[in-house]
Amino acid sequence: HFILKFEDTHRLYKQKLEEVTKLQNSCSGAIARQRKKLKELTLSLEEFQLPDRSELLMRQKAHAFFEMEAFLPKKNGLYLSLVLGNVNVTLLNKQAKFAYKDEYEKFKLFLTVILFMFSFTCCFLLSYRVLDALFNFLLVWYYCTLTIRESILISNGSRIKGWWVFHHYVSTFLSGVMLTWPEGTLYQMFRNQFLSYNLYQSFVQFLQYYYQSGCLYRLRALGERHNMDLTVEGFQSWMWRGLTFLLPFLFFGHFWQLYNSMTLFKMFQLPECKEWQVVMCGCSYMVLFMGNLFTTLRVVYQKYMNNQDKSKRM
């Protein structure tokens, strides 16, 4: 009797799965059609210059479609397709999404502490090329894992985008190049500067995690932030509330990246420089410096202008 009841339950489960799949396909098709109509309406608004209220309504509808799609299976992007294939990574309920996001944040915090301790050991206690290689391998694995996890989070409604996604791809490349840099005079010239920079970076990321997570918690409680928003390696507009003490730490880290880049470019001009890793690391640090600096300045400027507009209205 128990076995028969279990088989009935399992049969019902498979039936419901098929129904869910049909509903998902139906919803995805309906949203695609509505998006097309919304795009046509938006073009009409621009052509006939209808009131701002109508434009606001269009934006609200687009946001509603975004929220709906977060609970529907979607085709993986290029990166996830290359790494995972055509595996469905959409989590179908809020609890699962939030649990995955929370686990991502804990992973970042745990690895930040590990990287801090590792870089401190290599910088001040032990000076072995094998340990340096292990440290760089850990960095490659960490950043690769972050890019995969962030792609999954984006598929599930997280709004991390733009530079902060690309930042981790550049960091993965940089760590990989450092891993292949052979032992020699030039490597030893840059070694302590590299390890000191990573020590400082881990310290700043540790500060960022606690400050940003506190900001996000308060804003989510007030309903002003999305539950899938993440902490990032930079300054975001929602961090403006409360203290802005992180900005000097961030700017110092940005200019340290510039200093690393200039040091490597000078090393590349030395007659004894034969390693291609020198110029590639220099270019990578320059890209990180420019991207981080301009993104942070843009966010600060936008927030400043918003505050000025609010002051004028008052």
C-alpha distance (Angstrom), angle and dihedral (degrees) to the residues before:
residue distance angle dihedral
H1 . . .
F2 3.82 . .
I3 3.82 91.9 .
L4 3.81 91.9 49.7
K5 3.80 90.8 49.8
F6 3.81 90.8 49.4
E7 3.83 91.2 49.9
D8 3.80 90.2 51.3
T9 3.79 90.2 50.0
H10 3.81 91.8 49.3
R11 3.82 91.1 47.3
L12 3.80 89.5 51.8
Y13 3.81 89.5 48.3
K14 3.82 92.0 54.6
Q15 3.81 90.4 46.5
K16 3.80 91.3 52.7
L17 3.82 90.1 47.9
E18 3.79 90.0 55.9
E19 3.80 90.1 48.2
V20 3.81 90.9 49.9
T21 3.81 90.7 50.3
K22 3.82 91.0 51.7
L23 3.82 90.9 48.0
Q24 3.82 90.9 48.7
N25 3.80 91.5 52.5
S26 3.79 90.9 46.3
C27 3.83 92.9 50.0
S28 3.82 92.9 45.5
G29 3.81 90.7 51.8
A30 3.80 92.4 47.0
I31 3.81 92.5 49.6
A32 3.82 90.8 49.4
R33 3.81 90.3 52.9
Q34 3.79 92.7 46.0
R35 3.81 91.0 49.0
K36 3.80 89.4 53.9
K37 3.81 91.5 50.9
L38 3.81 90.7 45.4
K39 3.80 90.3 53.1
E40 3.80 90.2 51.9
L41 3.80 90.9 49.2
T42 3.81 91.1 48.9
L43 3.80 90.3 53.7
S44 3.81 89.0 50.0
L45 3.80 90.5 51.7
E46 3.79 90.7 53.0
E47 3.80 92.0 47.0
F48 3.82 97.6 48.3
Q49 3.83 96.6 31.3
L50 3.79 95.2 -130.1
P51 3.85 121.0 -172.8
D52 3.79 121.8 -65.3
R53 3.80 88.7 -115.9
S54 3.81 90.2 67.9
E55 3.80 90.6 48.8
L56 3.81 90.0 51.4
L57 3.80 89.8 51.0
M58 3.83 90.3 52.9
R59 3.81 90.6 52.0
Q60 3.80 90.6 49.7
K61 3.81 90.6 51.8
A62 3.81 91.4 49.3
H63 3.81 89.4 50.7
A64 3.82 90.3 49.7
F65 3.81 90.5 53.3
F66 3.81 89.8 49.9
E67 3.83 90.2 53.5
M68 3.82 91.2 48.5
E69 3.80 93.6 49.2
A70 3.80 90.8 54.0
F71 3.83 87.4 72.9
L72 3.79 96.5 45.2
P73 3.82 128.4 80.7
K74 3.77 112.6 -103.5
K75 3.75 136.3 -175.4
N76 3.80 113.2 -89.5
G77 3.78 119.0 -111.4
L78 3.79 121.9 -112.5
Y79 3.81 94.7 -89.8
L80 3.80 95.9 49.0
S81 3.80 90.6 43.7
L82 3.80 90.2 55.1
V83 3.81 93.2 46.4
L84 3.82 103.4 35.2
G85 3.77 105.0 13.7
N86 3.80 119.7 -139.0
V87 3.82 95.1 -26.9
N88 3.80 116.3 145.6
V89 3.82 106.7 -119.5
T90 3.81 97.4 173.8
L91 3.81 113.7 123.5
L92 3.79 109.0 -145.0
N93 3.81 103.6 -149.9
K94 3.80 137.0 45.2
Q95 3.79 94.5 -117.6
A96 3.81 92.7 56.6
K97 3.81 91.9 45.7
F98 3.78 93.5 49.9
A99 3.82 92.2 44.8
Y100 3.82 90.4 53.2
K101 3.81 91.7 47.2
D102 3.81 90.7 48.0
E103 3.81 91.2 49.6
Y104 3.84 89.1 50.3
E105 3.81 90.8 53.9
K106 3.82 92.1 48.5
F107 3.82 89.9 48.3
K108 3.81 90.6 54.2
L109 3.80 92.3 48.1
F110 3.83 93.9 47.3
L111 3.82 93.2 48.3
T112 3.81 91.2 45.6
V113 3.81 90.0 57.8
I114 3.83 91.6 45.4
L115 3.82 92.0 49.4
F116 3.82 90.8 48.1
M117 3.80 91.8 53.3
F118 3.82 92.5 42.9
S119 3.82 94.2 50.3
F120 3.83 90.9 45.6
T121 3.81 90.1 52.8
C122 3.81 93.4 48.6
C123 3.79 93.0 44.0
F124 3.81 101.4 45.9
L125 3.82 110.8 11.5
L126 3.81 113.5 31.2
S127 3.80 129.0 25.6
Y128 3.80 108.2 -167.4
R129 3.79 126.7 136.7
V130 3.80 90.1 -139.3
L131 3.81 91.0 58.7
D132 3.81 90.2 47.1
A133 3.81 89.2 52.3
L134 3.81 90.9 50.2
F135 3.80 89.9 49.8
N136 3.82 91.9 51.2
F137 3.80 91.0 45.4
L138 3.80 88.8 53.2
L139 3.82 89.3 51.4
V140 3.82 91.4 50.8
W141 3.81 91.6 49.2
Y142 3.82 92.1 45.3
Y143 3.79 95.9 51.4
C144 3.82 93.1 41.8
T145 3.80 89.4 52.4
L146 3.80 91.2 48.0
T147 3.81 92.0 53.3
I148 3.81 91.4 51.8
R149 3.81 94.4 45.3
E150 3.79 92.2 46.2
S151 3.81 91.3 51.0
I152 3.81 88.7 53.4
L153 3.81 90.8 47.7
I154 3.81 91.3 50.3
S155 3.82 88.7 52.3
N156 3.80 87.1 54.7
G157 3.80 97.2 51.0
S158 3.80 106.2 -83.1
R159 3.79 112.5 146.1
I160 3.79 99.3 -144.9
K161 3.77 105.6 129.7
G162 3.76 146.4 135.8
W163 3.76 119.7 32.0
W164 3.81 97.8 2.0
V165 3.80 90.4 61.9
F166 3.81 93.9 45.3
H167 3.82 89.2 45.8
H168 3.81 90.7 68.9
Y169 3.81 92.8 49.4
V170 3.81 90.0 53.9
S171 3.81 90.7 45.9
T172 3.81 90.3 51.4
F173 3.81 90.6 52.1
L174 3.82 92.4 46.4
S175 3.83 92.6 50.0
G176 3.81 90.3 48.4
V177 3.80 91.6 52.4
M178 3.82 90.9 48.4
L179 3.81 88.9 51.2
T180 3.82 91.0 57.1
W181 3.83 95.3 45.2
P182 3.84 105.0 115.3
E183 3.79 124.2 -132.4
G184 3.80 112.3 -90.1
T185 3.79 146.9 111.2
L186 3.80 95.2 -66.4
Y187 3.79 93.3 47.9
Q188 3.80 90.5 52.5
M189 3.81 90.0 48.1
F190 3.82 90.9 58.6
R191 3.82 99.9 31.0
N192 3.82 100.6 90.1
Q193 3.80 92.8 42.5
F194 3.81 90.2 51.3
L195 3.81 94.1 47.7
S196 3.82 92.6 45.0
Y197 3.80 90.0 51.6
N198 3.81 91.7 51.1
L199 3.80 90.0 47.7
Y200 3.80 90.3 53.9
Q201 3.81 92.5 43.4
S202 3.81 91.9 53.6
F203 3.81 90.1 49.2
V204 3.83 91.8 51.6
Q205 3.81 92.4 46.2
F206 3.81 88.5 52.1
L207 3.83 89.8 53.7
Q208 3.80 90.8 45.4
Y209 3.78 93.6 52.1
Y210 3.81 94.7 56.1
Y211 3.78 95.7 39.9
Q212 3.82 96.3 44.6
S213 3.80 94.7 42.2
G214 3.81 88.8 53.2
C215 3.82 91.0 50.3
L216 3.80 92.3 47.8
Y217 3.81 92.3 48.4
R218 3.81 92.1 54.0
L219 3.81 94.3 44.3
R220 3.82 93.0 47.4
A221 3.80 89.5 50.5
L222 3.82 87.8 54.2
G223 3.80 90.9 47.0
E224 3.82 92.9 -117.2
R225 3.81 98.2 116.4
H226 3.80 134.2 49.1
N227 3.83 116.2 -107.3
M228 3.81 90.3 -125.2
D229 3.83 95.5 54.9
L230 3.82 112.9 121.9
T231 3.78 141.1 -150.8
V232 3.80 110.9 -105.6
E233 3.82 138.8 -167.5
G234 3.77 93.5 -100.0
F235 3.77 148.4 40.3
Q236 3.82 118.3 -63.9
S237 3.79 129.5 -169.9
W238 3.81 92.8 -114.7
M239 3.82 89.2 60.1
W240 3.81 90.6 67.8
R241 3.77 91.8 87.1
G242 3.77 109.9 92.0
L243 3.78 121.4 -3.8
T244 3.79 123.6 7.8
F245 3.78 94.1 -167.5
L246 3.81 91.5 124.7
L247 3.80 93.6 71.1
P248 3.85 96.7 78.4
F249 3.82 90.3 48.4
L250 3.80 90.9 49.5
F251 3.80 95.0 47.4
F252 3.80 90.8 47.8
G253 3.80 89.4 52.9
H254 3.81 91.3 48.0
F255 3.80 92.6 53.2
W256 3.80 90.4 45.2
Q257 3.81 85.8 60.6
L258 3.81 88.2 53.2
Y259 3.81 89.4 49.0
N260 3.82 90.1 51.3
S261 3.79 90.2 50.0
M262 3.82 94.3 49.4
T263 3.82 91.0 46.6
L264 3.79 91.3 53.1
F265 3.81 93.4 46.3
K266 3.82 89.4 52.6
M267 3.81 89.9 48.9
F268 3.80 89.4 51.0
Q269 3.82 89.3 60.1
L270 3.82 92.7 57.1
P271 3.84 115.0 107.9
E272 3.81 92.3 -126.8
C273 3.83 92.9 54.7
K274 3.81 108.4 114.2
E275 3.82 100.9 145.3
W276 3.81 117.2 103.0
Q277 3.80 88.5 -155.6
V278 3.82 90.8 76.0
V279 3.80 96.6 65.7
M280 3.82 93.9 37.0
C281 3.81 91.8 54.2
G282 3.81 89.5 45.9
C283 3.81 91.3 53.7
S284 3.82 91.8 46.1
Y285 3.81 92.9 52.2
M286 3.81 90.0 47.8
V287 3.82 91.0 52.9
L288 3.82 90.5 48.7
F289 3.81 91.6 48.3
M290 3.80 95.0 49.5
G291 3.81 94.6 43.2
N292 3.80 94.8 46.3
L293 3.80 95.1 43.6
F294 3.81 97.2 46.8
T295 3.81 93.1 43.1
T296 3.81 92.5 50.3
L297 3.82 92.7 45.4
R298 3.82 90.9 48.6
V299 3.81 92.6 51.8
V300 3.82 92.0 47.1
Y301 3.83 91.4 47.8
Q302 3.81 93.4 47.8
K303 3.79 91.5 49.1
Y304 3.80 91.2 47.3
M305 3.82 91.5 51.3
N306 3.82 91.2 47.9
N307 3.79 90.2 52.1
Q308 3.83 89.9 49.3
D309 3.82 91.1 51.7
K310 3.82 90.8 49.9
S311 3.82 90.7 50.2
K312 3.83 91.1 51.8
R313 3.83 91.7 50.6
M314 3.80 90.6 51.6
